[in-house]
Structures are given as structure tokens and as C-alpha cells.
Amino acid sequence: MADLNTYEKLNEDIQFTEEDTIELLKLSEKEILVLILSELKKITENTQKK
């Protein structure tokens, strides 16, 4: 299980420009879910390596 520091670091890494935000708002619900799941998979893989 990841500790609080891991979540704080992830929070710092997640920053969107106005352009990024506009593009994200154009996505469908299904596309957003796919993005979330792929990010969760990356996070899981990175935390398991440690």
C-alpha cells in the first residue's frame, strides 16, 4: 500500500494547463474512465516496483 508521501507526490505531478483542461472537457465519459484506469495501472505498477 502506498504511503501518504506517494499521494502527495502524485498530487504535485498532476497539473493541467488551460489547454489541457479544455481538451479533457471534450472527452466522453468512457474516454475519461479509460484514462483514469490507465493512470491507476501505471501508479500500481510504480508502487509495486518499490
Beta strands, then each sheet from edge to edge (+ up, - down):
end
